[in-house]
């Protein structure tokens, strides 16, 4: 704990001695919040990370369960389209929008980043064809040909490692 004090006053109308107690975790939390709110700090972090761009992610990736995802740039974002699935799901039958339930899942954008948050890390949304829901997610390059994808539903998160198999397009089957 930290204690902050003001000097006692001997003059009428002046404040008397005050003691405030602040925990280290509260100060750490405030510093983290101020760093997020400061565009100067954010710009410095982006400049330090300038070498890791969308081009490092672009290409074909094999998921932990054998599906193929093609990552491309979509503006400053990263988008991942489903090229093939092993789940047997061919239509977006679990989509909450009934009008979209007959669309094919092949070619569907299932990963969309919203912003870069650190060295080789992006955050955004992950769409699940299994339940038709969007989840908060992140993608972090862990090597030249490996990435960790994390999807979260509230406080519950799951991660999987994916492997980059190609920088070029593959033929659609």
N, C-alpha and C positions, 0 to 999 in steps of 0.2 A: 504494500500500500504506500501511496505517496500522500504527504500532508502539505497543504499549502496554507500559509498563515499571513495575516496582515498585522502590522504593528499596532499595539494598543494606543489609544488616544487619550490625552489628558485634557483636551479642550472640549468645551460644551458643544454639542451638535455634531461632533465628529464620530465616525463609527468606532465601535469597540472591537476588541480582538475577535476574529472569526477563524475557525479551523474547518477545512474541507478535506474530506477523504475521497480519493479516486483510485480505483483499482487499476493495475497495469493493463488488464485486458480491456477495460473501457478506453484507455488512452490508445492502445493498439488499434482498437476498432475505429476510433475517431480518425486516427492517422490513415487507416485503410480507406475510409469513406472520403476523406479529403483528397487522397491520391486519385480516387476514381473521379471525383468532381473536378479536378484540376486539368484543364486542357494542356497546360505546359508539361506536366508529368506524362500525360498520355502521349503527347507528341514525341517526347524523349524516348519513351518505350518503343514507339513505332519506328523511330529512326534507328534504334539499336537492333531492331528485328528486320530491317529492310531487306536482308539477304534471303529470307524465307518467304517465298511468294506462292501464289496459286499454282505457278508452273511446276513446282515441286510435287504437287498433289495430282496434277493432271495425268490421266492414264487409266488403265484397267486394273482394278483391285479385286482380289478373291477374298470373300468374307470367311469368317471362322467356320461357316457351314457350307461353303462351296459355291455360294451365289457370286455372280460377277456384277460389279458396279463400275460404271464409267464416270470418272470425275472430270469435269470441265469447268472453265471459268464462265460465270454468268455475271458479267459486269465485274465489280471488285469482289464478288462472292465466289464460293465454291459450290457447285451443284453436283449431286451424284444421282445418276440414272441407273435403274435396274436393267441389266442386260439379260440375265438369266436367273432362274430360281430353281431350287431343288425341292421346294415345299409342295409342289403340285398345284399351287394357286396360280391360275391364269387370269382371272378377273378380279377387280377391286371390290369384291362382293361384301366386304365388311365396312366399306366407306359409310360414314354417317349420312352422307348426302345420297339419297336413293337414285338420283340422276347419274351419279358417277359409278354405280355398282357394276355396270356392264363394261366399263373401260378395261382394256388389257393392262396388266401390271408391267409387262415388258415395255421398257422405254419410259416408265413413270419416274419422275424426279422424286426420290425418297429422302434425299439429304440436301439441305440448303443451309449454308452458313450465313450468319448475319454480320459477324465482325471477327476480326483477328484479335486475339487476346494475349498473345505472347509468342515466344519463339516456336514457330511451326505449330501453332494451336489456333483453332477456330471454334467458335460456338455458334449454335443455330438450332435447327429442328431436324428431327428424324421421323419419317412417316413409316408406320408399320403396316404392311399389307396383311398381316395376320389378324390384327384387330381394328384396323382403320383409324388408329389414333396417331396424333403427333406428340412427340416427346421432346423435351429439352435435351440437347446433346452437344457433344464436343468431339473434335477430331484433332489428334496430336500425332505428328510424325515422330516416330521413335527411332527411325533409321532410314537409310536410303530407299529401302523397299518394304518398310513396315510402318504401320500406323495403329494407334489405339483409338477405337470409337467407343464413346460412352454415351448411353442413353439413360435419362432419368425420368421417373414418374414421382413427383414430389421429392421426398428424401431418399427414395429407393433408387439406386443406380446399378446398371450392369455395364460391364466393359468387355470388349472382344478385340483381339488382334487381327488385323487384316494384312495381306501381302500384296504388294504391287507386282503384277505379272507382265505388264506391257505399257509402253508409252504411246502406242498406236492403237487405232481402232481395230476391233476384230469383226469379222462378218457376223451379221445377225443370223441366227438359225431359224 
